[in-house]
């Protein structure tokens, strides 16, 4: 049979607790009531980017917070000082200034009397979740806005191109700027047979021709390709007025353009894209000597068409770049979504489930098959339920979000097709178009099984630590009593033994055996007293070290056994027993039997001088504990000294009045403390006493 492992010592339990806290990725801080930082776990220092905790001890924790988040923190601190825990979320920078989002819980730390002595603040870094939530909310709206902007831009271009149908048929489908310019030249050449036409783009400080008509002489073509500066009068005028400039008398010398003497009329048309001159369209006519209004209108129409085409090409290029960015961003967000530890489920406006990330599959064992609302109730693993009772669809978080309800922190228990049930915290968000039309809903589900277990373990460890501290204080008191006993109680009978033994020797040397016998009788009595004290010390020591075997115990049976134990002391006495209903508790039967026997034996002893001894035993149920009471009508005690009752070797009556060692009630206190309860006593001299102890009721 495998031996039972030894119980952990308080120091080992404390070391384990510290290890658990230090290894936590949460920032766990202990604060003074004024919010000064007293201590912080190692994991929290890493998350908060703190290299030297001593520097932070001179800082108030609220100084790390700003705006509304600080207001919430101040309110949480105030509630914690009043004994109430509070949780909130907000942004705050780390010690090195890194911005973060935190989920913060502020709780009171109570002493044994229930007073708030310090504050406990646990901060969890939820930056990734916040960023993902914001990104998921914005991505559909951003994509929709981009699509609408593109449609609007194309419609504007289409309406503008309707003004010159011929040019639109020739160049409406072209995206290449130089090809569009070439087709614009062909349109104008079809109207002006004597025209030389060029399309220019800026190149540094010059305007260089990129495309020109075939009729341009070679010398002129070379000059156009090399480019003109902006100080050519006609170019300067076009750039200044940003509209078509026509002249009926071209002067090559005045314009400073060699090889252009053969032209009689000319036009410069600046091509604007978003208010910036992106190109120039030049037209030179050889034979015609005056610009007619229809000819001017045609040049303007072609120029506007070419400018519009340039603008459309530029917009398409920017839109293509933006689409590439959005595709990359979408891919990036989907990668984040698939790698999130939180499960994400989304449905469209019709309630059809369209999105399952990898975490959802891990949590629930689901594939990505779309599900309609009328199919949701069959998926217990995703939406909760016990797998047997039909699921109420209207209670499903996704259904509620789909119907327009915003949810935050809904507790769920999910039962995957494989594995143990998981505790999940669900949040839901309905989605709408800018016009308020429903788009669907998204629900995130965070697996909090481990964190809830850790919180419970931490709470249990804290309770164990408090209990260990209480037991340690009791042990210290007992050690002090032992020291007192060794130095006082045991020394007294030793002195009696030594002193009266010497007197007995003298009496014997004087041939006085009667006197020697009396002295030896005192020696014997002192030795027996010392033996009783030693036995009592050993009994208390065994009680302290005895391992508890916790199981259901019927207190009524313990009282019955205690009555049988004290029966020899009741011969010839009148005793009235008043026994109430006693519960079944969880505890160690052997040590609890000591408690009941000691208390009832105590009542029997101190009612010895009553003609009718009345002993009552009953129990009262409270919220989380049972209160068991034993009352007698005996000698009672002075309430001024009731704090000494449960101390080792502390007696309020003389040995000549009532025998005893003063260990029985100390043993009762020690046993009850080890069971997680408390002991108390009330009494008046000559009016009896009531002894009470509490035991947890297991709720």
C-alpha positions in Angstrom: 0.0 0.0 0.0 1.4 3.4 -1.0 2.2 5.5 2.1 0.3 8.7 2.4 2.6 11.7 1.5 3.5 13.9 4.4 1.5 17.1 4.8 3.1 20.3 3.6 4.4 22.6 6.2 3.2 26.2 6.3 6.6 27.3 4.9 6.3 24.9 2.0 2.8 26.0 1.3 3.9 29.7 1.5 6.8 29.0 -1.0 4.3 27.2 -3.3 2.0 30.1 -3.2 4.7 32.6 -3.9 5.9 30.5 -6.9 2.4 30.4 -8.3 2.0 34.2 -8.0 5.5 35.0 -9.4 5.0 32.7 -12.4 1.7 34.3 -13.2 1.7 36.5 -16.4 -0.8 38.8 -14.6 0.5 41.8 -12.8 -0.4 41.1 -9.1 0.3 44.1 -6.8 -0.2 44.6 -3.1 -1.0 48.3 -2.4 -1.3 50.3 0.8 -4.7 51.9 1.5 -3.3 55.1 -0.1 -2.4 53.1 -3.3 1.4 53.1 -2.7 2.9 50.1 -4.4 4.1 47.6 -1.7 5.0 44.5 -3.7 4.5 43.0 -7.2 5.0 39.5 -8.5 7.9 38.8 -10.9 5.6 38.1 -13.9 3.9 41.4 -13.3 7.2 43.2 -13.2 8.1 41.8 -16.6 4.7 42.7 -18.1 4.9 46.2 -16.6 8.6 46.6 -17.9 9.9 47.3 -14.5 13.7 46.7 -14.0 13.9 48.0 -10.4 10.8 47.5 -8.2 12.4 49.7 -5.5 11.9 52.8 -7.7 8.2 52.0 -8.0 7.7 51.8 -4.2 7.9 55.6 -4.2 5.1 56.0 -6.8 1.3 56.0 -6.4 -0.2 53.4 -8.7 -3.0 55.8 -10.0 -0.2 58.0 -11.4 0.2 55.4 -14.2 -3.4 56.1 -15.4 -5.0 59.0 -17.2 -8.5 60.3 -18.0 -11.5 58.1 -17.7 -9.4 55.0 -16.9 -7.9 56.8 -13.9 -11.4 57.8 -12.7 -12.5 54.1 -12.9 -9.3 53.1 -11.0 -10.0 55.7 -8.2 -13.6 54.4 -7.9 -12.3 50.8 -7.8 -9.8 51.7 -5.1 -12.5 53.5 -3.0 -14.8 50.5 -3.3 -12.0 48.1 -2.3 -11.2 50.3 0.8 -14.9 49.8 1.7 -14.5 46.0 1.3 -15.9 45.5 -2.2 -14.0 44.1 -5.2 -14.4 45.8 -8.6 -13.2 45.0 -12.1 -12.7 47.4 -15.0 -10.8 47.8 -18.3 -8.8 50.8 -19.4 -5.6 52.0 -21.1 -2.4 52.7 -19.2 1.3 52.8 -20.1 3.9 50.5 -18.7 6.7 51.8 -16.5 8.8 52.4 -19.7 5.9 54.2 -21.4 4.6 51.4 -23.7 0.9 51.8 -24.2 -1.2 48.9 -23.1 -4.8 47.9 -22.4 -5.5 46.2 -19.0 -8.3 44.3 -17.3 -8.0 45.2 -13.7 -9.5 43.7 -10.5 -9.1 45.6 -7.3 -9.9 43.7 -4.1 -9.6 44.3 -0.3 -7.2 42.4 1.9 -8.7 41.8 5.3 -7.2 41.0 8.7 -8.6 38.4 11.1 -11.2 40.9 12.4 -12.4 41.7 8.8 -10.8 45.1 8.6 -9.3 46.2 5.3 -5.6 46.6 5.8 -4.2 46.5 2.3 -5.4 46.3 -1.3 -4.9 43.6 -4.0 -4.8 44.7 -7.6 -4.5 42.1 -10.4 -3.9 43.5 -14.0 -4.1 41.4 -17.1 -2.7 42.7 -20.4 -5.6 42.6 -22.9 -3.9 44.8 -25.6 -4.0 42.1 -28.3 -7.7 41.5 -27.6 -8.6 45.2 -27.8 -6.7 45.7 -31.0 -8.2 42.7 -32.6 -11.7 43.8 -31.5 -11.2 47.2 -32.9 -9.7 45.8 -36.1 -12.6 43.4 -36.6 -15.2 46.2 -36.1 -13.4 48.6 -38.5 -12.4 46.2 -41.3 -15.9 45.7 -42.9 -16.7 49.4 -42.6 -13.4 50.3 -44.2 -13.8 47.9 -47.1 -17.4 49.1 -47.7 -16.2 52.7 -47.7 -13.5 51.9 -50.2 -15.9 50.1 -52.5 -18.4 52.9 -52.4 -15.6 55.5 -53.1 -14.5 53.5 -56.1 -18.0 53.2 -57.5 -18.5 56.9 -57.0 -15.3 57.7 -58.8 -16.0 55.5 -61.8 -19.5 57.0 -62.1 -18.1 60.5 -62.1 -15.7 59.5 -64.8 -18.4 57.9 -66.8 -20.6 61.1 -66.7 -17.7 63.2 -67.8 -16.8 60.9 -70.7 -20.4 61.2 -72.0 -19.6 64.8 -73.1 -17.3 63.5 -75.9 -18.6 60.2 -77.2 -16.2 59.9 -80.0 -13.1 60.3 -77.8 -14.6 57.9 -75.2 -15.0 55.2 -77.9 -11.4 55.7 -78.9 -9.7 55.9 -75.6 -12.3 54.9 -72.9 -10.9 51.5 -72.4 -7.2 52.4 -72.3 -5.3 52.6 -69.1 -1.9 53.4 -70.4 -1.3 57.1 -70.3 1.0 57.3 -73.4 -1.5 55.2 -75.4 -4.3 57.5 -74.4 -2.2 60.5 -75.4 -1.6 58.8 -78.8 -5.3 58.2 -79.4 -6.0 61.9 -78.4 -3.5 63.0 -81.0 -5.3 60.8 -83.6 -8.6 62.4 -82.7 -7.2 65.9 -83.2 -5.3 64.9 -86.4 -8.6 63.6 -87.8 -10.0 67.1 -87.5 -6.9 69.2 -88.2 -5.0 67.7 -91.1 -2.3 70.4 -90.8 -1.8 70.0 -87.1 1.3 68.9 -85.2 0.4 67.6 -81.8 2.5 66.7 -78.7 1.9 65.3 -75.2 4.4 66.5 -72.5 5.2 65.4 -69.0 7.4 67.2 -66.4 11.0 65.9 -66.1 12.8 68.0 -63.5 12.8 71.6 -64.6 11.7 70.8 -68.1 8.6 69.7 -70.0 9.5 66.9 -72.3 7.4 65.4 -75.1 6.6 61.8 -74.7 4.3 61.3 -77.6 3.9 63.4 -80.8 2.2 63.2 -84.2 4.0 61.7 -87.2 4.1 64.9 -89.1 6.5 66.7 -86.7 9.8 67.3 -88.5 12.9 65.5 -87.1 14.6 68.7 -85.8 11.4 69.7 -84.1 10.9 66.2 -82.6 14.4 66.2 -81.1 13.8 69.6 -79.6 10.4 68.5 -78.2 11.9 65.3 -76.7 14.7 67.3 -75.1 12.0 69.5 -73.5 11.2 73.1 -72.9 11.6 75.1 -69.7 8.7 76.7 -68.0 9.8 80.2 -69.1 8.5 79.7 -72.7 5.8 82.4 -72.7 3.0 80.2 -73.9 3.9 77.4 -71.5 4.2 79.9 -68.6 0.8 81.3 -69.4 -0.8 77.9 -69.5 0.8 76.9 -66.2 -0.4 80.2 -64.7 -4.0 80.2 -65.8 -4.4 76.4 -65.6 -6.7 76.3 -68.7 -6.4 76.3 -72.5 -4.4 79.1 -74.0 -5.0 79.8 -77.7 -3.1 82.1 -80.1 -3.9 83.1 -83.7 -0.4 84.5 -84.4 2.4 82.2 -83.4 5.7 84.0 -83.2 8.6 81.5 -83.1 11.2 84.1 -82.2 9.1 85.7 -79.5 8.3 82.2 -78.0 12.0 81.1 -78.3 11.1 77.8 -80.0 13.4 77.1 -82.9 12.2 75.2 -86.0 8.6 76.3 -85.3 8.3 79.1 -87.9 6.1 77.0 -90.2 3.2 77.2 -87.6 0.7 80.0 -87.7 -1.6 79.1 -84.7 -1.0 77.2 -81.5 -2.6 76.0 -78.3 -1.4 74.8 -74.9 -3.8 72.8 -72.8 -2.7 72.0 -69.2 -3.9 68.6 -68.1 -4.9 68.7 -64.4 -5.2 65.8 -62.0 -6.5 66.8 -58.6 -5.5 70.4 -59.2 -1.9 69.6 -60.3 -0.7 70.1 -63.8 0.4 66.5 -64.8 0.8 67.1 -68.5 0.6 69.5 -71.4 -1.2 69.0 -74.7 0.2 71.2 -77.5 -1.4 71.8 -80.9 0.3 73.8 -83.7 -1.6 74.5 -87.0 0.3 75.3 -90.2 -2.4 76.5 -92.7 -5.2 77.7 -90.5 -4.8 81.3 -89.4 -7.6 81.7 -86.9 -9.1 79.5 -84.2 -12.8 79.0 -84.8 -15.0 78.4 -81.8 -15.9 74.8 -82.8 -12.2 74.1 -83.1 -11.5 75.5 -79.7 -14.4 73.5 -78.3 -13.0 70.3 -79.8 -9.5 71.0 -78.3 -11.1 71.6 -75.0 -13.2 68.5 -75.2 -10.2 66.3 -76.1 -8.1 68.0 -73.4 -10.7 67.4 -70.8 -11.1 63.8 -72.0 -7.4 63.2 -71.9 -7.1 64.9 -68.4 -10.1 62.8 -67.2 -8.4 59.7 -68.6 -5.2 60.6 -66.8 -7.1 61.2 -63.7 -8.9 57.8 -64.1 -5.6 56.0 -64.7 -4.1 57.7 -61.7 -7.1 56.7 -59.6 -7.0 53.2 -60.8 -3.4 53.0 -60.0 -3.9 54.3 -56.5 -7.0 52.1 -56.1 -5.0 49.0 -57.2 -2.3 50.0 -54.7 -5.0 50.4 -52.0 -6.6 47.1 -52.9 -3.3 45.4 -52.6 -2.8 47.1 -49.2 -6.4 46.0 -48.1 -5.7 42.5 -49.3 -2.5 42.4 -47.3 -4.2 43.9 -44.3 -7.1 41.4 -44.7 -4.6 38.6 -44.9 -2.8 39.9 -41.9 -6.0 40.3 -39.9 -7.2 36.8 -40.9 -3.8 35.4 -39.8 -4.3 37.2 -36.4 -7.8 35.9 -36.2 -6.8 32.3 -36.9 -4.0 32.5 -34.3 -6.0 34.2 -31.6 -6.4 32.2 -28.4 -10.0 33.5 -28.2 -12.7 31.7 -30.2 -14.4 34.0 -32.8 -17.7 33.1 -34.5 -19.6 35.5 -36.9 -22.8 35.4 -38.8 -24.2 37.4 -41.6 -27.4 39.5 -41.7 -29.5 36.3 -42.3 -28.0 34.6 -39.2 -25.9 32.1 -41.2 -22.6 31.3 -39.4 -19.9 32.2 -41.8 -16.7 32.4 -39.7 -15.0 30.0 -37.3 -11.4 30.7 -36.4 -9.0 27.9 -35.3 -9.6 28.6 -31.6 -13.3 27.9 -32.1 -12.4 24.6 -33.7 -10.1 23.7 -30.8 -12.6 24.7 -28.2 -15.6 23.1 -29.7 -14.5 20.6 -32.3 -16.5 22.4 -35.0 -15.7 22.7 -38.7 -16.4 25.8 -40.9 -19.6 24.6 -42.3 -22.2 27.4 -42.4 -25.1 27.0 -39.9 -28.5 28.6 -40.1 -30.2 29.9 -36.9 -32.6 27.0 -36.9 -29.6 24.7 -36.7 -27.9 26.4 -33.8 -29.8 24.6 -31.0 -28.2 21.3 -32.1 -24.7 22.4 -31.5 -24.4 22.2 -27.7 -20.6 22.3 -27.9 -20.7 25.8 -29.4 -23.5 27.4 -27.6 -23.6 25.7 -24.2 -26.2 23.3 -22.8 -25.8 19.8 -21.3 -26.0 17.9 -24.5 -29.3 16.4 -23.4 -31.8 19.2 -22.7 -32.9 21.1 -25.8 -31.0 24.4 -26.1 -33.0 27.6 -25.9 -31.7 29.4 -29.0 -32.8 32.8 -27.6 -30.3 32.5 -24.8 -27.4 31.8 -27.2 -24.9 34.8 -27.1 -24.6 34.9 -30.9 -28.4 34.9 -31.4 -28.7 37.8 -28.9 -26.0 39.8 -30.7 -27.6 39.0 -34.0 -30.8 40.4 -32.7 -29.0 43.7 -31.8 -27.9 43.1 -28.2 -24.4 44.1 -27.2 -22.9 41.5 -24.7 -20.0 41.7 -22.4 -18.5 38.9 -20.3 -21.3 36.3 -20.5 -20.3 33.1 -18.6 -20.8 29.9 -20.6 -19.9 26.2 -20.1 -19.1 24.5 -23.4 -18.8 20.8 -23.9 -16.5 19.9 -26.8 -17.0 16.8 -28.7 -13.6 15.7 -27.4 -12.2 16.7 -24.0 -13.4 18.1 -20.7 -16.0 20.9 -20.4 -14.5 24.4 -20.6 -15.5 27.7 -18.9 -15.9 30.4 -21.5 -16.4 34.2 -21.2 -18.4 35.4 -24.3 -18.8 38.9 -25.7 -21.0 39.8 -28.6 -21.3 42.7 -30.9 -24.0 43.4 -33.5 -22.7 44.9 -36.8 -24.4 47.5 -38.9 -23.8 49.5 -42.1 -23.2 53.3 -41.8 -26.9 53.6 -42.6 -27.9 51.4 -39.7 -28.7 48.3 -41.7 -27.8 45.0 -39.9 -24.8 43.2 -41.3 -24.7 40.3 -38.8 -22.9 39.8 -35.5 -19.6 38.6 -34.1 -19.0 36.8 -30.8 -15.6 36.2 -29.1 -15.2 33.4 -26.6 -12.3 33.4 -24.2 -11.4 30.2 -22.5 -11.1 31.1 -18.8 -11.0 27.5 -17.4 -7.3 27.8 -16.4 -7.6 31.3 -15.1 -10.7 30.4 -13.0 -9.0 27.4 -11.7 -6.0 29.5 -10.8 -8.2 32.1 -9.1 -9.8 29.3 -7.1 -6.5 27.8 -6.3 -5.2 31.2 -5.2 -8.3 31.7 -3.0 -7.9 28.3 -1.5 -4.2 28.9 -0.9 -5.0 32.2 0.7 -7.5 30.5 3.0 -5.0 27.8 3.8 -2.4 30.5 4.5 -4.8 32.3 6.9 -5.6 29.0 8.6 -1.8 28.2 8.8 -1.2 31.6 10.3 -3.9 31.1 12.9 -2.5 27.7 13.8 1.0 29.2 14.0 -0.2 31.8 16.4 -1.9 29.2 18.5 1.3 27.1 18.4 3.3 30.1 19.5 0.9 30.6 22.4 1.2 27.0 23.3 5.0 27.2 23.2 4.9 30.2 25.5 2.7 28.2 27.8 5.0 25.2 27.7 7.9 27.5 28.6 5.9 28.9 31.5 4.9 25.4 32.6 8.5 24.2 32.6 9.7 27.3 34.4 6.8 27.5 36.9 4.2 24.8 37.0 6.7 21.9 36.8 9.2 23.8 39.1 6.7 24.0 41.9 6.2 20.3 42.4 10.0 19.8 41.9 10.6 22.2 44.8 8.1 20.4 46.9 9.8 17.1 46.2 13.2 18.4 47.0 12.2 20.4 50.1 10.0 17.8 51.7 12.5 15.0 50.9 15.1 16.9 52.8 12.7 17.3 55.7 12.0 13.6 55.7 15.7 12.8 55.9 16.1 15.1 58.9 13.0 13.5 60.6 14.5 10.0 60.0 17.9 11.1 61.3 16.0 12.3 64.4 14.2 9.0 64.8 10.8 10.7 64.0 9.2 8.3 61.5 5.7 9.9 61.8 6.9 13.3 60.7 9.0 11.7 57.9 5.9 9.8 56.7 3.9 13.1 56.5 6.8 14.7 54.5 7.0 11.8 52.2 3.3 11.9 51.6 3.7 15.6 50.4 6.6 14.4 48.1 4.3 11.7 46.7 1.5 14.2 46.0 3.9 16.6 44.3 5.3 13.8 42.1 1.8 12.8 41.1 1.0 16.5 40.2 4.2 16.7 38.1 3.2 13.5 36.3 -0.2 14.9 35.6 1.2 18.0 34.1 3.7 16.1 31.9 0.9 13.8 30.7 -1.2 16.8 29.9 1.6 18.4 27.9 2.1 15.1 25.9 -1.7 14.9 25.2 -1.8 18.5 23.8 1.3 17.8 21.8 -0.2 14.6 20.2 -3.4 16.6 19.4 -1.4 19.2 17.6 0.5 16.7 15.5 -2.2 14.2 14.9 -3.2 13.9 11.2 -6.9 14.7 10.6 -9.1 12.1 8.8 -11.9 14.3 7.4 -15.2 12.6 6.8 -18.9 13.0 7.7 -19.4 13.0 11.5 -22.7 13.0 13.4 -22.3 15.3 16.4 -25.2 13.6 18.2 -23.3 10.3 18.3 -20.3 12.2 19.7 -22.4 13.7 22.5 -23.8 10.2 23.3 -20.3 8.8 23.6 -19.3 11.8 25.8 -22.2 11.0 28.2 -21.0 7.5 28.5 -17.5 8.7 29.2 -18.5 10.9 32.1 -21.1 8.5 33.5 -18.8 7.3 36.4 -18.6 10.9 37.7 -22.4 11.2 37.8 -23.1 8.4 40.3 -25.3 9.8 43.1 -25.9 13.1 41.3 -29.0 14.6 39.7 -28.4 15.8 36.1 -30.9 17.1 33.6 -29.8 16.8 30.0 -31.3 19.1 27.4 -30.1 18.0 24.0 -31.1 19.7 20.8 -30.9 18.4 17.2 -27.2 18.1 16.2 -26.0 18.1 12.5 -23.7 16.0 10.5 -20.5 17.9 9.8 -17.2 17.1 8.0 -14.3 16.6 10.3 -12.0 14.2 12.1 -14.2 12.0 14.3 -11.5 11.1 16.9 -10.4 14.7 17.6 -14.0 16.1 17.5 -14.9 13.4 20.1 -12.2 14.9 22.3 -13.8 18.3 21.9 -17.3 17.1 22.9 -16.0 14.9 25.8 -13.8 17.7 27.2 -16.7 20.3 27.1 -19.2 17.9 28.6 -16.7 16.7 31.2 -16.0 20.4 32.0 -19.7 21.0 32.5 -20.0 17.9 34.8 -17.1 19.0 36.9 -18.2 22.6 37.5 -21.8 21.6 38.3 -20.7 19.3 41.0 -21.9 21.5 43.8 -25.4 22.0 42.3 -28.3 19.9 43.6 -29.6 19.7 40.1 -27.0 20.0 37.3 -28.5 21.3 34.0 -26.3 20.6 30.9 -27.6 21.8 27.5 -26.1 21.0 24.0 -27.5 22.4 20.8 -26.5 23.7 17.3 -27.4 26.8 15.2 -26.9 27.0 11.4 -25.5 30.2 9.9 -24.7 31.2 6.3 -21.4 29.2 6.1 -21.0 27.5 9.4 -22.6 25.6 12.3 -22.4 27.0 15.8 -22.4 24.3 18.5 -23.0 25.3 22.1 -22.6 23.6 25.5 -24.2 25.4 28.5 -24.2 24.5 32.2 -25.5 26.0 35.5 -22.2 25.5 37.4 -19.6 27.7 39.0 -19.1 30.0 36.0 -16.2 32.3 35.9 -15.2 36.0 36.0 -15.7 37.4 32.4 -12.7 39.6 33.0 -10.5 36.6 32.6 -12.3 34.7 29.8 -9.4 35.3 27.4 -7.3 33.0 29.6 -9.7 30.1 29.5 -8.3 28.5 26.3 -4.6 29.0 27.2 -2.4 26.1 28.2 -2.3 25.5 32.0 -4.5 28.5 32.5 -7.1 27.9 35.3 -9.6 30.3 36.9 -10.3 28.0 39.9 -8.0 26.7 42.6 -6.8 23.1 42.6 -8.5 22.6 46.0 -11.8 23.6 44.5 -11.8 21.9 41.1 -9.1 19.5 40.0 -7.5 19.7 36.6 -4.4 20.7 34.6 -5.7 23.6 32.4 -5.1 21.6 29.2 -8.7 20.5 28.3 -10.0 23.8 26.9 -6.6 24.5 25.2 -7.0 21.1 23.4 -10.5 22.1 22.4 -9.3 25.3 20.9 -6.4 23.7 19.0 -8.7 21.0 17.5 -11.3 23.5 16.4 -8.7 25.8 14.8 -7.4 22.9 12.8 -10.9 22.3 11.5 -11.2 26.0 10.4 -13.5 27.1 13.2 -13.3 29.3 16.3 -14.1 28.9 20.0 -15.6 31.3 22.5 -17.0 31.4 26.1 -19.4 33.4 28.2 -19.9 33.2 31.9 -20.7 34.8 35.2 -19.4 33.7 38.7 -22.0 31.4 40.2 -24.3 31.6 37.1 -22.8 29.0 34.8 -21.0 29.2 31.5 -21.6 28.7 27.8 -18.9 27.3 25.5 -19.3 27.7 21.7 -17.4 26.5 18.7 -17.9 26.8 15.0 -17.4 24.3 12.1 -17.8 25.0 8.3 -21.1 23.7 7.0 -19.6 22.8 3.6 -21.7 25.2 1.5 
